[in-house]
């Protein structure tokens, strides 16, 4: 048996101070238009990260346990049922087998949230009652965001009324591609208002924005309009979360915080399915934004299969042997 990782490294053991919501600011077009992105330098920086940052043994286990607490455990399939959502919520309540946690000397942990379509909010809320795990709902014509604007606003309102504490909205990509920053700002501002007390994550669909400069500018505009999180992707695009895109978005968050003092969260989503990927993204967060952004009120993974691979790695940490994937099923 390996040495137990320190419980103090887990965010649910050592709670961070509450972060106030981002109220946004007036649209500053001069700032937006001044933003540039050196693609070759960004890609070089991102390419070096996996090889430069590596954690092993107890430290790796602690980082993986932290990653679990930052997962938005997600099901966004056309054949979702209430039963499937209840099983997913059961996994959210106990994401790691009790015997593995006991062997590592760890208390119970949970994931960051459960993310579903609007019709699955009710069974998710019921299944997570009194757990403190929020339900997140994708909204605004997810994933394309091309439904009538009135209906997108109504969808947010309906999801909040149904019990969603977090709303993942999709922006209109055309506003970014045509450089209509005022339209993007106005849209995001109305989405934020419709969310009320529910936190809003702005999905940029970065794989469809054309350039890293567009990603940087869209990130900034959404934060100016009051986004609590900026998120890479719906998971339905051809290209989803990547390290270069993440680096651009994190530096936009850093610049916004430096100017306004407001802390905005980050959520990479789509294609993050391996424990080693989670470690790389956490290292990037730590380097670019600092330890405070490693807590789940400012960092989430949009993922489902990631949890199974992390649990498999934790079993290897405890027993020294890899187990079959079916031993760590999500539902």
Residue, then its C-alpha position, 0 to 999 in steps of 0.5 A: x500500500x502506498x503512503x496516504x496523500x494529504x487530505x489538506x490538498x483537497x478543495x472540499x477539505x480546505x474550503x476557499x473563500x467565497x468568490x463574488x460573481x462577475x458583475x461585468x462592465x461596460x463594453x470597451x471596444x478599444x480594449x477588445x480591438x487591441x487584443x492580439x494572439x501570437x499563434x506560433x508562440x502560443x502553440x510553442x508554449x502549449x506544446x512544452x507543458x506536458x513534458x515540463x510538468x509531471x506529478x507522481x505517486x501520492x502527489x498525482x493521486x491528490x491532484x487526480x482527487x482534486x480533478x474529480x471535484x472539478x468535473x461537471x459530470x455530463x450526459x447530453x445524449x438524445x436517448x437520455x432517460x430519467x433512469x440514466x440521469x439518476x444513475x449518473x447522479x448516484x455516481x456524482x454523489x460517490x465518484x470514487x469507490x469507498x474502499x479506494x478512498x479508505x485506502x488513501x485515508x480520504x473523506x468522501x468527495x463529490x463531483x462539481x456538478x451534473x450537466x444535463x439537457x432541460x428535460x432532465x433537470x427535474x430527475x437530476x435535482x431530485x436525485x441530488x437533493x441535499x447533496x450540495x451538488x448543483x445541476x447545470x443545464x445546457x441552454x440557448x439552442x444548444x449546441x448550435x445556438x440558432x433557435x429564435x432569440x426569444x426562445x433562447x431567453x425563455x429556455x434559460x428562464x424555464x431551466x432556472x425555474x426547474x432548479x438548474x443552479x448553473x446555465x451553460x449557454x452558447x454564443x452566436x458564433x456569427x457575431x464573432x466571425x463578423x466582428x460584431x462585438x456589440x451584438x455579442x455583448x448585448x446577447x451575453x448581457x441578456x443571457x446573464x440577466x435571464x439567469x438571475x441567481x444561477x451562474x452562467x457559463x458562456x460556451x464559445x465553441x472555439x473550434x468554430x471561431x476561426x482564429x485564436x485572436x477571435x477566441x481571445x476577443x470573444x472571451x473578453x467580451x463575454x466576461x465584460x457582459x458578466x459571464x461567470x465562466x468561459x467554456x471552450x466547447x459544446x463537445x459537439x464540434x469537430x475540434x473541442x478543448x485544446x491547450x493553445x485555446x485554453x492558454x488564450x482563454x486563461x490569459x484573457x481571464x488573467x487580463x480581465x482580473x488584473x483590470x477589474x479585480x473580478x475572478x472568472x472561471x474556466x471550463x475546458x470541455x470535449x475530448x478530455x477523457x484521460x487522467x493524464x490530460x486532467x493533470x496537464x490542464x490543472x498544471x496550466x491553470x496553476x501556472x497561468x492563474x494560480x492555486x485559487x483557480x484550482x477550486x471548483x468554483x473557478x474551474x470545471x472539466x466538462x466530461x463524462x469518461x474522464x472520471x472512469x479513467x481517473x478512478x482506474x488510475x487511483x485503483x492502480x495507485x492503491x493496489x499497484x495493478x490496473x483494473x478493467x474499465x468496466x469496474x469503474x462504470x459511470x452508470 
